[in-house]
Each structure stands twice: as structure tokens, then as C-alpha cells.
Amino acid sequence: MSQRPSGPVRRFLPYLRSVRVLLAAGLAASLVQAVLQWLAPWPLKVIFDSVLSNHRVPALFSWLPATPTERLVALSGFSVAVAAALAATDFLSNRWVAHAGQRVVATIRSDLFNHLQRQSQQFHLSRQTGDLMSRLDGDTQDIQSLTVDVLPTVLNNTVTLLGFSVIMLAVNWFLGVVSLLTAPVLYWLVRRYMTRIKQAQRAALRASGSSAGVAQEVLSALPVVQAFGTEEREGDRFDAANTEALRAGLRAVVDQSAFTPLVAFTVATTTAVVVYIGSRAVLAGSLTPGDVLVFSAYLRGMYTPVRQLAKLAGVAGRGHAAAERVAEILDTDESVPVDPHPRRIAKARGTVTLEAVGYSYPGHGAALEGIDLEFAAGGRHALVGRTGSGKSTILRLIPRFADPQRGAVRLDGTDVRRLDLGDLRRQIALVPQEPYLFRATLWENIAYGLAVPTRSAAVQAAKDAGVHEIIDSLPEGYDGLVAERGGSLSGGQRQCVALARAVARQAPILLLDEPTTGLDVEIASVLLSALDRVCEGRTTVMISHELRAVRGADTIAVIDRGRLVEVGTHGELSRSGRTYAHLDSLSRLPAGRHLEVIRP
């Protein structure tokens, strides 16, 4: 079930609890920095009015010495002290807030990754891997920028602006009011451009995720792309996605580029007006030169935080859009539902039963309809049928990669939906049609599913599987480094590793999806001999289009268009003259005769 997240930034506030002390310390240092900035312009006013002239010393500086020279020295020292304190608080604020931000984002990234791992295979089939990687990496980094850059900067500059406004009104209310007349204009500018920048950044991130998805898809299928000579076509497809990301990014840049100068122009115009009015007041004797100077200093000081807030619009817009994208995934739960009080199992006997099972893929017709089937514990069972008949779907339902919409799958009489999911999957070893190998040594790939992976356990598993000689004969044997997705090994070698990995798991149920498809006769014979040994004592369910691999099975189930049409032994089904007998006769023909048999 999916729902559109509301308040994406608020969605991540609970993550701040674990770093609240560190974040509070950083924000406190930022507040002290803002207060110190209130004081920074005053020494210059006192020097002009009470050192270079004979005006009364403000009450804030009543501690100053009596003589002008001593006052100058004291005020210079005060300015240096304020500058040092500003530098120290700036360092501490940046360090503490950055530390807190990095820890928060590391936690968000970890939660997002674990959330993605829990989602069903159907969820991942409907998403681009590259887009998910973009959210996991780039978007979480933008959330960190939102936390580290925006939060303390907004707090510091807001407090600075409020303090400057109060001080200017206290020094001269009329000039203070003139200075603050631009506040509505600045507010309008911020509201208008922040909305536009956020929309542009949202579109840019969406387009960037799409281009990352194209790149990941093409690079993963590069041998196919190169074999069919479609590099130029795929380059055009990536360029189209990348260009859309560029356009959206440029729209954000244009809005940001317009926003900052407009703010600067508004503040500069106000400063000129205030200086003009203040200078006229000095000539009339109602203000001192120091008053005008301190006013100008505060106006210039106001420009810096306003400019920083303007520049943060892009960072905030991108961070907000990134938070929306990450929150959307975190708030989408398509994981396999678990029983709140699951039944725990240590070791299953291994009887798997399908009762009136029906399953449909979203947007497609029924993949399975009314399947009643039992795989007895310790037996060898096979699923055969034409491509797309539903065999692999049955295999996916047993470890709960998906759940049937109708009927039930049972393990030793218990609905698998009532079992602890981890316990259930520990009862099952899977050899997929396209075994995935990690970038690691061969023995690490074999021992992948073990609680304590060791080289000796991997070697023993390969021996038990009957593939030790094949693996040991490779250039570096068990210590050879496997390329990504097993690209450095042949299809047969990958299948040998996958079979050894399944044996190492020592699970009572073994699922085999086309284990010999595409292999040469010699390696296929080795694997079939190994399977005779591996299947002993295990409930084995094998899918195969090569019927020679399943002729010795205890039961063979024939699936056609999502329905169970026949069940029996090889001998029984061969004599039936139905679907299996037809498939068996095709399997015995020379390769060139198949089309003759099936041609109308």
C-alpha cells in the first residue's frame, strides 16, 4: 500500500532525537554568534562619537577609561575579542551541527537501505534500480545539506536580523522604520522564488533519478548492447534523460540567479535611502556621525544574512525535494506481510503443499489458477511446461517472494504466512536460473549464506555437491576473485558455485530453476550427477525444459497456462499421450526437427 507523504521534512524530525544534545550545542553556539554580531558595529560608533568627538559614551560602554587614547586601545581590544569569539562560535557551531547532520543522514541512509531490502520482489520489479540508488546516495546527501547548512544558518541569520531590527529602532525609530519598510518586499521575494526553486529542484531530482536508472540498466546489459550494436541508440536514450535533468537544473539556476540579485538590489536601495536621510539629520544636528555610521553598519550587516538566506533557497529547495523522494520510499510499504505472532520452526520435515492457489501479477491476467499440488518431504519433484505457464511463479511462492491472492501454500501443514519469515527461508536453498555471484572470492560466494562463513565450509560444500574438481581446477581455485555478477566465469561454472552455495546452506528444501539450461553436455552431465547426490534426503523441486533432467523424479507436475494439467511419474505421463508425452517426444528429436513438429 502506498500513500503520498505529507510534510517530508517533518518526517525526518524523529531522527534528530539521537543527536539532540550535539545539535542543541551547535545551535546554541550559533545563537551566541548571532548575539555577538549585534555588538560588532558598536566600537566604531563609540570611536567616532566619544574618541574623535566629545559625545557622551553610551551606557553599554560606561566601563571605558576617561582619556581618548585609552578608550581607543580598549575599543580596539574589544573589537578583537568580539572577532575571536565570533570565529570560535562559528567553528564550534559548524563542527557540532555538521557532526550531528552526518550521523542523522547515516541513520536515514541505513534505514532506507534496510527498508528497500524488506520490500517484495514485485516492488523492485516496478522500480528502476538506478533511481533507487539515486535516492539512497544523492538524495540522502541533499538531506544532510538541508540539516547542516540550512538549519543553523536560518537560525543564526534570523536571530541576527531580529536583533539588528530592534537595535536600529532603539537608536532611531524613524530610520529604523525606513529600514524595515523593505521587509514585506523581501518576504514576497522569498515566498515567490522559494516555491519556484523547490519545484525546479523536484523536477531536476526526478529527471536525475531517471537518467541514473537508464545508465544502470544499460551498463548492466552492456554485453547485449554491444552485441546488437545499439550503443548509439542507448546513448541517445541516456542523453534524452540527462538533457531533461539539465533543463530542470538550469530552471533552478535561473530562478536562484534572479533571486539573489533582487534581494541585493532591494537592500542596497534601502541603505542608500537611510544614508541620505541620516546624513541630512547629521547636518541638522539631530543625529551624530556615529549614529549614521552604526546604522550603515547594521544595514550592511543585514545584507549579509539576507544574502545568505537567499543563497540557501537552492539548497533548501533541493533538500526539500530530496526529502520528499526519500520519504516517498520510506512511506511505501510493499514488504511481505508478517504475522505479529509467528510460529517459529527450527528444522522442517519438508512437505510443501499448494491448496487451490491462485496468483496474478499486477496489470496481467492470472498466472496461476486453482493449483492443488503436494511435494512430499524428501522426494524429488519436477515442474514442467511451456514457457510462461507459471512454473517459476510456483517456486517464488514457496519462500514467500510473493503470496498467493487465493488459496494457501503450506509447509508441513502450516500456512507459510503464519511462519516466521526468517525461519521459513532458512529451510530453503535456491539455485536460480541466472545465479548471482558477488564480487568476492569463490569460497566467499559459496559460504555466503552461512552464519559463520569459512573457507573450509565452502570447500566441503563443493565436495558434497560434487563440483569440487571443477572449482579447484580454476586458475586461482577457491581464492579466485569473481567479477561483478560472475562475469569472469562461464555459465556452467556459475551454476556449480550456485549449487555448492545451496548445499552449504544444509536446508531441507532445495529449489532448482532450470539448473542445466544453456550448459554444454559435459558440464550438464556433471551437474545432473551432482544433483543425484545433493537431492538425497531433501525435498527437491526442479523446473526444467530439458526433460532428461527430470525423468528420475518421484513426481512430475505439468503446468499449462497457469493450471495443473497432469501429475505422475515419467513412465505414467509418457503413456498418457497428453501434454507431457508431447513435450517428451519433442525433447527426443534432433534440434532441427522441432519446428517441423510444432508447425501447423
N, C-alpha and C positions, 0 to 999 in steps of 0.2 A: 504494500500500500504506500502510495507516495502523496505527499502534500507539499504545497509551496511554502517555504519557510517565511516567517514574518519576523521583522527585526533582526536581521542577520548578525549585526554587531552585538546586540544584546544576547544573542545565542551563545556567544563565547565568554560572556562575563563570568560564569562559574569557574572558568579556567584560571581566573585571577586569584582565586582563594588561596591556592597553594603558594603564591608569591606575594601575598598581600603585604607582608612586612617589608620585603625588599622594595616593592612598588611604592608603598607609603613613604619609605625613607627617601626614595628618589624624587617623589613628588613634593615632599617636604623641602628637600634641597632646592627644588625648582621654585617653590614659593619664597624661600629665603632670598633666592637670586632675584626674584621679581621685586621684593621689598628693597633690596639693596639698589636696584635700578631707580627706585624712587628718589634715593638720596644722591645719586651720582651727579646731577646737574647743579646742586646747591653750592658746592665750594666755589664754582665760577661766579655765581651771583654775589656771594659774600666778598670775593676778591675785588670785583668791580665796584660794589657799593660801600664796603666797610674797610677796604685796604687802600684802593686807589682813590676813593672818595670818603666823605665823613658821615655817611648814613649809618643809622643805628644797626647794630648787629642783631640778626633775627634770634628769637628766643632759643631755637634749636641749637644755635652756636654760641650760647652765652658763656660757655666754658673757654672760649678763645682768650689768649693773652691780650693785654691792653695795647701794646705797640704794633704798628703796621707790619714791621719786619717779622716779628714773632708770629703774628697772625698768618702771614704768608707761608711761613715754614710749617705751621700747624695744619693749615688748609691743604698744603701740598702733601703732607704726610697722610692726612685724612683721605685724600683722593687716591693715593697709592694703596692704602689699606682697603678702601672700598673695591678698587680694581682687583686686588689679590683675593678678597672674599668672593667677588663675582666669579673669578677664574676657578676657585676651589669648589664653589657650589655648582658651577657648570660641569666640572669634571665629575663630581660625585653623582649629580643628577643623571648625567649621561651613562655613567658606569652602572649604577644600580638599576635604572629603568631598562637599559639595554640587556642586562643580565636577566631581569625578570621577563622581558619580552622574548628572549631566546628560549628560556625554559618553557614559557607558555606555548610558543609555537612548536617546540619539540614535542610537547604533550599532545597538541592538536594533530600534528602530523602522525604520531603514533596511533592515536585513536582513529584517525581517518583510515590508516593502513589496515588496522585490525578490523574496522567496520567493513572495509572492502573485502577482506578475506572471508567474512561471515556471510556475505551475500551469495545468493544462489547462482548457479551457472547461467540461468536464464537472464538474470540481471546483467552479467558480464557479456553475454551474447548480444544484448541490446545496447551496449556502450562501446565507444572506441577506447581502446587501451591507452592510446596516446593522450586523449582528453583527460582520462582519469589520472595519468601520470602528471599532466599539466596542473591539475588541481592539487595533487599530492605534493608537488615540488614548488612550482611557481606561485600558485595561489596562496599557499601557506606562508611563503616568504613575504608576499604582499600584506598578509595579515600581521606579520611581525613588524613591517614598516609602519602599519597603522598603529600598532601598540607602542613601538619605540619612538617613532618620530612625531606622530600626531598628538597623542595624549599629553605628554609633558609640555610640548610646545604650545598647544592650545591653552593649557592651564597657566603656564608661565606668562604668555603674552596677554591672556585675558586679565589676569591679576595686574599685570603691568599697565595695561590700558585703563583699567578702572582706577588704579592709584594715580596715574597721571591726570586723569579727568578730575578727580577730587582735588588734587593739589592745585591744578590750574584754576579751578573755580574758587579755591581759597585765596590764591594770590590776587586774582582779579576776576570777579564774577562775569563782567561783560566780555572780556577777552575769552574767558572760559566757555561762555555760551556760544560765541562766534566760532570757536574751535570745534565745538561739538555739533554744530549745525550739519556737518558732513556725515554724522553717524547714520542717519536714515539712508543716505546715498550709498554708503559703504555696505550697509545691511542689504540693500536691494541688489547690489552687485554680487555679494557673496551668495545670496539665495539663488539668483538667476544663473550664475556661472557654475556654482557647485552642482546644481541639477543637471546642467548640460554636460559638464565634465564627467559626472558619475555615469550618465547614460552612455557617453562615448567610451569610457573605460570598460563598462559592462560588455558592450559590443566588441571591443578590442580583445578582451579576455576570452569571450566565446569564440571569436574567429581564430585566436591563437591556439585554443584547445583543439579546434577543428583541424588546423594545419598540422599540429602535433600528432593528431590521430592519423592523418594521411601519411605523414613521414614514418610513423611506427608501422603502419600496415605495409607500406611499400618496402621498407628495409627488412621486415620480417619475411617478405615473399620475394626477396631480391633474385634468387636463382630463377624463379618463374618469370619475373620481369625481364631479366637478361636473356633468358631462353627464347622468349617471344619477341624480343627486340622492342619493348614498349617503354623504354626509358624516357623517350621524348614525351609520350603521352602522359606518363606518370609525373614527369617534370612539370608539364602544363597544369595537371591537376593540383600539384602542390603549389605552384605559382599562383593559381587562382585563389586558393585558400589563404596563402601568405599575403597576397595583394589585398584581400578583404581585411585581414588583420592590420595591414599597413594603413589602409584608408581609415579604419576606425581609430587607430592610434593617432593618425595625423589630425583627425577631428578633435581629439582630446588636446593635442598640442596647440592647435589653433585657438581653441577656447581658453586654454591656460595662457597662451601668449597674449591674448587680448585682455584677459582679466587682470594680470599683474600691472601692466602699464596704466590701465584705467584707474586702479587703486592708487598708484603712484602719482598720477596727474591730479586726482582729487585731493590727496594730502598736500601736494606741493602748492596747489592753488590756495588752499586754506592757510598754509604757512605764510604765503605772500600777503594775504589779506590781514592776518594777525600782526605781522611785522609792520605793515603800513599803519594800521590803527595804533599799534603800540608806540611806534616812533612819533606819531602825532601827539600821543599822550605825554611822551617824554618831553617834547618841545613845549607842551602846555604846562609842564611841571606836575602833572598828576601821577606819573609813574617814574621810577628810576630806571637808568640804563640796565641795571642788574635784573629788574623785573622783566624787561623785554627780552634780555638775554636768556633768563631761565625759562621764559615762555617758549622762546625759539628752540631751546634745548629740549624741552618736553615735547614740542611738536615734532622735532626731528626724531626724538626717542619714540614717539607714537608711530612714526612712519616705519621704523624697523619691525616692530611686532605685526603691524598691519601687513607689511610686505611678506613677512614670514608666513602669516596666516593665508595670504593669497597664494603663495607658492605651495602651501600644503594642500591646496584644493585638489591638485592632481594626485598626490599621494593618498589623500583621504578618499577620493573617488575610486581610485584603483583598489585600495584596501577594502572599501565597502563592497565593490563589485566582486572581489575575490572572496570576501566573507559570505556573500550570497551563494557563490558557486560551491564553496566547501560545505556550507550549511545545508544546501540542497541535497548533497550526497549523504551527510550525516542524518538528515531527517527523512531519508528514503530507506525504508526497511523492507527489503525483499529477501531477507535471510530465511533459511529453512526454519520454520517454527519449531520450538522445543516445548516439550511437556514441562510444566512448572514442577512436577514431582515425578521425574522419570524413573523408570525401572533400570537398575544397574545390572550389568552382566559381566562376568569375568571371562568365561570361556563358553562359547555357544556350541551346541551339538552340530548345528549347521543346516537344518532343514529350512528351506526357503519356500514359501507358498504365496502365490498370487491368487486373490479371490475377486473375481468379477472386476478386474482392474480396467479402468478407462483413463486415458490421458490425452490432452490436446495441447498443442503449442499455441501461444497467443497469435491470433490472426490466421491460423491454419485450421484445417479440419482435424478430425480425431486421428491421433497417431496409434492409439490402442483402443480397443473396444471389447469389453466383456472377456478379458483373458483370465482363464482358470488354469493354473499350472502349478505343479509341485516339483521342486528339486530336492530329492531325498538326501539326507545327511550322508556324506562320504561317497556319494555317487558322482559319476561323470555324466554331464548333461550338455546338450548342444542345442543351439538355436540356429535354424537355417531359414532361408527365404530370399526373395528378391531384394535388391537394394531399395531402401526406403520403406520396407514392410513393417518396421517397428522393433527390430531386434535390439538395436543399441539403446532404444528408449527403455526396454525392459531392464537392461543391465544398469542404466542410470537410476532406476527406481530402487534397486536393492540397497545401495549405500546412501540413499536419500539425497542424491544430487538434485532430485526433483521428487515431488509427492504426487500420487495419482489424484485426479479430481473425483474419481469414483472408485469404489472398492478399496481393497487394502492389500499391503504387502506384509507378510508375517515372517518372523524369524523364530523358529521353534515354537510356533503357535502364538507369539505376541506381536501385535501390530508394531512395526518398526517406528511408528510415530510416537509410541509410548516409551521407547527405549532411550537411554542417554545417548546422544548423538556421537560423542567421542567413543563410548564403549562399542556402539554399533560398528563404526568404521574401523575399529581395531580388530574386528572379527573378519575383515575383508582385505584381501590383497588384489590389486588391479593391475593388469597388463593391458594398457590401451593400444588401439590400433597404431597410433603415432606416439610412441613413448617419448616423454620429455626428459631430457637429461640436463643437469645443471652444469655451469662452468666450474667444475671441480674435478678431483681425481676420479678414476673409475671406481676405486673402492669406496670413496665417499658417496658416490651416486648409488652404489649397491646398498650401503648401510644407511641410506637417507632416512628411512622410516623408523630406525631403531632408537630407543630411549638413550642408549649409550653407544653411539656408532664407533666401531673399531675395525681396523684393517683385517684382523684375524676372523672376525664375524663375517665380513664381506667375502673373504676367500672361502670360508666354509659354506656360505650360502651358494656361491657359484659352483662349488663341488657338488652340493646337494642337488642343484638344478641341472647338473650335467653339462655346464658350459665353461668349466674352469679352463680347459685346454684352449678354447677359442680366445678367452680374455687374456690368459697368461702368455699367449703367443704374440700379442700386440707388441709394438716396439718397446714401450715402457711398462708393459704389463698393467698391473693394478694401480701403479703410481702415475700412469699417463694422465695428462690433463685433458679433459674433454672440452671441446669448443662449445660456444653457446648453442643451446638446443641440440647438442650432439652432432654438430655439423662435421666434426673430424672423423666420425665413424660411419661405416656402411649401415644400411638398414638392418641387415642381419645382426651385426654387432650391437646395434642399439637394442634390438629385441632380446639378445642374450643378456645384456645388462638389466633390462627391464624385468626379465624372468627371474634373474638372480635376486633383484630387489624385492620382488614379490615373495620369493621363497624365504628371504631373510626375515620377513615380517612374521612368519610362522602363524599365519591366520588360518582358521578352519574353513574359510570360504575363499575360493580363487575364481576371479572373473577374468576371462580372456576375450579380448575383442580383436578378431582377425589376426592372431599371432603369427601366421605364416604368409600373409598376403604380400606379394611383391618380392618374396625371397627366392633365391635360386634353389634348385632341387637339393643340392648338398646341404646347405645351411638349414633348409626347411626340414630335411630328414633328421638332422641333429636336434632341432628344436622339438620335433614330434617325439623323438626317443626320450628327450629330456622331460617332456610333458608326461609321458607314461610314468616316470619316476616321481615327478612333482605332484601329480594329481592323487597319488596313493594316500588314502585316508582323509582327503579334503573333499568338500562339496565343490565341484568344479562346474562352472557354466561357461561354455565356449561358444562364441559366434564365429562362423567361418563360411565363406563361399566355396572353399575347397573341401569338398565332401570327404576326401581321403583322410582329412584330419579328424573327422567326427564319426567315422564308421564304427569305431570301437566304443562309442558312448553307450551308457546304460539306457538313456532315453534321448530321443531327438524330437524336438518340437519344431513344427513347420509353421511359420508366421507368414500370412499373406494379407496385405492391405490392412494391417492393424488387428487382424483376427487370428486366433489359433485354429488351424485347419486340420492338423494331424499331429499325433504323438505316438511314438513307438520306437522300437529298435531299428537298426539299419535293415535287417532282414525283413521285418514286418512291413516297413514303409516301402521297401523296394518292390514287394509283391502286391502292394495296394493299387499300383497303376495310377496313382494320383500325382499331386504336386511334387512330392519328394522323388518319386520314381522318375518323373520327367527331368528334374534337376540332376539326378544321379546319371541319367543317360547322357545328358549334355556334358557332364564332367568327364565322361569316358571318351568323348570324341576328340580327334585331333583339333588343334586350335583353329584351323581354317574352316572346319565344318560347322561351327556353332551358328553362324549366320544362316546357313542353309536350313538348319533345323527350325529356327525361330522365324524365318521369313514366311509371310503368309503365302 
